[in-house]
Amino acid sequence: MIRDFEYFTPKTLEKALSLLDKYQDIGKVIAGGQSLLILMRQGLVAPEYLIDIKGVSELNYIRSDAKKGLRIGALTTHRAIEKSPMLQNGFSVLAEMERRLASIQTRNWGTIGGNICHADPAGDPSPVLVALNATLKIASLRGERTMAVEDFPLDYFETALEPGELLTEIQVPAPSPHTGTAYTKFNVIESDMATVGVAVSITLDSANGTCNDVRIALGASAPTPMRAKQAEEVLRGKRITDNRLREAGEVASAEAQPISDIHASAEYRRELVKVLVRRVGKEALARAKQA
Ligand SMILES: Cc1cc2nc3c(=O)[nH]c(=O)nc-3n(C[C@H](O)[C@H](O)[C@H](O)COP(=O)(O)OP(=O)(O)OC[C@H]3O[C@@H](n4cnc5c(N)ncnc54)[C@H](O)[C@@H]3O)c2cc1C
């Protein structure tokens, strides 16, 4: 049962930040409520003040700029990202990821910012954003700051947000030439959370086709979405072959810190990481060659 709370519906960022500042210890932000309401119904979270930011329209946008890259307001819904024509120039992996996130009903109401702030290690957007080297913009009455998306989750359902802070924007840099990014998740039930998710981004040298840069991000494989940095080193600076991708998968599997739960054993998750890094890496490589 949900405990009683006082409910605010600010319509501007300024108002939302003042309420958040005033009630920072006993208040909670709600956006689409797709994750928070479940926790409230289970009695795991019982805020005395609920600050509903869904009506703060200034945080609902997708902007694309050839130099700056992509800017997504925190209140943009999953469905708006999935359907946006702005994602065509190098960001289509975000739409592919969104298409497999939850059901259309949940995507219609849940927001990208809410998903990131919920910090479920099995969430889909964060590994993709880590592979894309995205940055988060965070605001409070004290001012603004930015941080790499990979530094934002601290532990299971824990983030680097300080009291009074709101995530306002996701910033994705324009990809370098000859960059390909791909994502997939293994899940048993269609539209369900990932048992394991893997995102890989590869940038090739235009002169000799070797790997200039690579980012491998794993979801549901550790307490937070994580970079498999040792696996990246297997590929960086080298020509990427099937054998190297296989080796990268094996190294990533050893780096992962999965748990056993009702969805899968830790051993099974390690096996998934091994296979998916190779498979997704192959797809990212093919895309980089065509980019
Ligand atoms: C049936 C179902 C299936 C799902 N399947 C998937 C799936 O396959 N993959 C996946 O990744 N997710 C899945 N989810 C999770 C869900 O889609 C997301 O977590 C959801 O989109 C969160 O967004 P929201 O706007 O609803 O956040 P809310 O539930 O409103 O908030 C979530 C948390 O973030 C905080 N918060 C929200 N916005 C901000 C902000 N701007 N700044 C600071 N804090 C903020 C809230 O205080 C709360 O702690 C599923 C959910 C359901 C109900």
The ligand as an SDF file (V2000), in Angstrom:
LIG
                    3D

 53 58  0  0  0  0  0  0  0  0999 V2000
    6.7610   -3.5540  -17.0130 C   0  0  0  0  0  0  0  0  0  0  0  0
    8.0590   -2.8200  -17.0400 C   0  0  0  0  0  0  0  0  0  0  0  0
    9.0730   -3.2750  -17.8660 C   0  0  0  0  0  0  0  0  0  0  0  0
   10.2940   -2.6060  -17.9120 C   0  0  0  0  0  0  0  0  0  0  0  0
   11.2650   -3.0630  -18.7500 N   0  0  0  0  0  0  0  0  0  0  0  0
   12.4260   -2.3780  -18.8520 C   0  0  0  0  0  0  0  0  0  0  0  0
   13.4300   -2.7880  -19.7660 C   0  0  0  0  0  0  0  0  0  0  0  0
   13.2850   -3.7490  -20.5260 O   0  0  0  0  0  0  0  0  0  0  0  0
   14.5910   -2.0730  -19.7900 N   0  0  0  0  0  0  0  0  0  0  0  0
   14.8110   -0.9790  -18.9860 C   0  0  0  0  0  0  0  0  0  0  0  0
   15.8730   -0.3730  -19.0650 O   0  0  0  0  0  0  0  0  0  0  0  0
   13.8610   -0.5660  -18.1240 N   0  0  0  0  0  0  0  0  0  0  0  0
   12.6890   -1.2240  -18.0350 C   0  0  0  0  0  0  0  0  0  0  0  0
   11.7320   -0.8180  -17.1520 N   0  0  0  0  0  0  0  0  0  0  0  0
   12.0580    0.3120  -16.2560 C   0  0  0  0  0  0  0  0  0  0  0  0
   11.4600    1.6080  -16.7050 C   0  0  0  0  0  0  0  0  0  0  0  0
   11.0890    1.6600  -18.0250 O   0  0  0  0  0  0  0  0  0  0  0  0
   12.3910    2.7740  -16.4620 C   0  0  0  0  0  0  0  0  0  0  0  0
   13.1540    2.6340  -15.3410 O   0  0  0  0  0  0  0  0  0  0  0  0
   11.5510    4.0080  -16.4630 C   0  0  0  0  0  0  0  0  0  0  0  0
   11.4920    4.4650  -17.7620 O   0  0  0  0  0  0  0  0  0  0  0  0
   12.0030    5.0670  -15.5150 C   0  0  0  0  0  0  0  0  0  0  0  0
   11.5580    6.3320  -15.9490 O   0  0  0  0  0  0  0  0  0  0  0  0
   10.4230    7.1190  -15.1960 P   0  0  0  0  0  0  0  0  0  0  0  0
   10.3520    8.4290  -15.8640 O   0  0  0  0  0  0  0  0  0  0  0  0
    9.1950    6.3110  -15.1500 O   0  0  0  0  0  0  0  0  0  0  0  0
   11.1060    7.2570  -13.7490 O   0  0  0  0  0  0  0  0  0  0  0  0
   10.4090    7.2840  -12.3060 P   0  0  0  0  0  0  0  0  0  0  0  0
    9.8720    5.9450  -11.9980 O   0  0  0  0  0  0  0  0  0  0  0  0
    9.4940    8.4360  -12.1890 O   0  0  0  0  0  0  0  0  0  0  0  0
   11.7110    7.5720  -11.4120 O   0  0  0  0  0  0  0  0  0  0  0  0
   12.7150    6.6160  -11.2510 C   0  0  0  0  0  0  0  0  0  0  0  0
   13.7820    7.1520  -10.2930 C   0  0  0  0  0  0  0  0  0  0  0  0
   14.4960    8.2210  -10.8620 O   0  0  0  0  0  0  0  0  0  0  0  0
   14.3300    9.4490  -10.1000 C   0  0  0  0  0  0  0  0  0  0  0  0
   14.2300   10.4900  -11.1230 N   0  0  0  0  0  0  0  0  0  0  0  0
   13.3900   10.5020  -12.1860 C   0  0  0  0  0  0  0  0  0  0  0  0
   13.6970   11.5350  -13.0090 N   0  0  0  0  0  0  0  0  0  0  0  0
   14.7280   12.1860  -12.4290 C   0  0  0  0  0  0  0  0  0  0  0  0
   15.5140   13.3170  -12.7990 C   0  0  0  0  0  0  0  0  0  0  0  0
   15.3200   13.9830  -13.9620 N   0  0  0  0  0  0  0  0  0  0  0  0
   16.5070   13.7250  -11.9850 N   0  0  0  0  0  0  0  0  0  0  0  0
   16.7440   13.0710  -10.8130 C   0  0  0  0  0  0  0  0  0  0  0  0
   16.0500   11.9660  -10.4160 N   0  0  0  0  0  0  0  0  0  0  0  0
   15.0540   11.5420  -11.2180 C   0  0  0  0  0  0  0  0  0  0  0  0
   13.1070    9.2290   -9.2250 C   0  0  0  0  0  0  0  0  0  0  0  0
   13.1870    9.9710   -8.0300 O   0  0  0  0  0  0  0  0  0  0  0  0
   13.2020    7.7210   -8.9810 C   0  0  0  0  0  0  0  0  0  0  0  0
   14.1350    7.4800   -7.9560 O   0  0  0  0  0  0  0  0  0  0  0  0
   10.5010   -1.4590  -17.0960 C   0  0  0  0  0  0  0  0  0  0  0  0
    9.4610   -0.9810  -16.2780 C   0  0  0  0  0  0  0  0  0  0  0  0
    8.2500   -1.6520  -16.2450 C   0  0  0  0  0  0  0  0  0  0  0  0
    7.1610   -1.1170  -15.3750 C   0  0  0  0  0  0  0  0  0  0  0  0
  1  2  1  0
  2  3  1  0
  2 52  2  0
  3  4  2  0
  4  5  1  0
  4 50  1  0
  5  6  2  0
  6  7  1  0
  6 13  1  0
  7  8  2  0
  7  9  1  0
  9 10  1  0
 10 11  2  0
 10 12  1  0
 12 13  2  0
 13 14  1  0
 14 15  1  0
 14 50  1  0
 15 16  1  0
 16 17  1  0
 16 18  1  0
 18 19  1  0
 18 20  1  0
 20 21  1  0
 20 22  1  0
 22 23  1  0
 23 24  1  0
 24 25  2  0
 24 26  1  0
 24 27  1  0
 27 28  1  0
 28 29  2  0
 28 30  1  0
 28 31  1  0
 31 32  1  0
 32 33  1  0
 33 34  1  0
 33 48  1  0
 34 35  1  0
 35 36  1  0
 35 46  1  0
 36 37  1  0
 36 45  1  0
 37 38  2  0
 38 39  1  0
 39 40  1  0
 39 45  2  0
 40 41  1  0
 40 42  2  0
 42 43  1  0
 43 44  2  0
 44 45  1  0
 46 47  1  0
 46 48  1  0
 48 49  1  0
 50 51  2  0
 51 52  1  0
 52 53  1  0
M  END
$$$$
